[in-house]
Amino acid sequence: MSSIGPWLLVLGAAAIVVEGTVASVWTVRLARQGRALTAMLERQRGLVQADVSRLRETLEETRRLWEPWRRALRRLRHPLVAALLASFWRRLAG
């Protein structure tokens, strides 16, 4: 019975070495996947930032183009103008 002890020690040490090897392989694989994911996210982030920048430029251009019409539209929304237009519509209708 005394010869079983050393063999169990060797078997336990081998199991620990195998588990360490498997864990290190998984760690390396996870690190590679993490780096690849980080690179992909950075590329996507750049694309999103470019889209946001383009959207801001488009919104600014739209605001600039609507500037001359803003005063006219504000005056057309006045309640007296709306009443006058309603009066004209009633006269035309009948």
Buried (B, 14 or more C-beta within 10 A) or exposed (E): EEEEEEEEEEEEEEEEEEEEEEEEEEEEEEEEEEEEEEEEEEEEEEEEEEEEEEEEEEEEEEEEEEEEEEEEEEEEEEEEEEEEEEEEEEEEEE
